[in-house]
Amino acid sequence: MSLGITGDLVAEKLMRWILIAVLFFVSPHLVAQSRYHHKIYAAAANPEPAKPFVQKQQRSGMSNRQVATMVKRSYSDSRILSIELKERKGTRIYKVKTLSESGVMKYVFVDAGTGDIFE
């Protein structure tokens, strides 16, 4: 009979440890999930107005497509890999990454205001 009491005691302790382990591993996930939902609800309550992509193009004076056309004319043997609009000291410059047929990668820069191309 004493073996039954000891077995019940071991089973009870084992169940406690299992419960503690489950709570230990699940609780951080629940806290993170509640923080995530809190951010979603806060964003829904105070939405920011959408900024159209066209507005950015109009401010720079040139679109990505216009810049790509200009660079293609000057560097006809190269492929355009990417185009980024940068602003430094009030001047907007397009940074165009090109790859020549011989495998040379080079950056070409286009002044968004004047359309000047330089390396």
HELIX and SHEET records of a PDB file:
HELIX    1   1 SER A    2  ALA A   45  1                                  44    
HELIX    2   2 PHE A   53  SER A   60  1                                   8    
HELIX    3   3 ASN A   64  SER A   74  1                                  11    
SHEET    1   A 4 SER A  78  ARG A  88  0                                        
SHEET    2   A 4 THR A  91  SER A 100 -1                                        
SHEET    3   A 4 MET A 105  ASP A 111 -1                                        
SHEET    4   A 4 ILE A 117  PHE A 118 -1                                        
END                                                                             
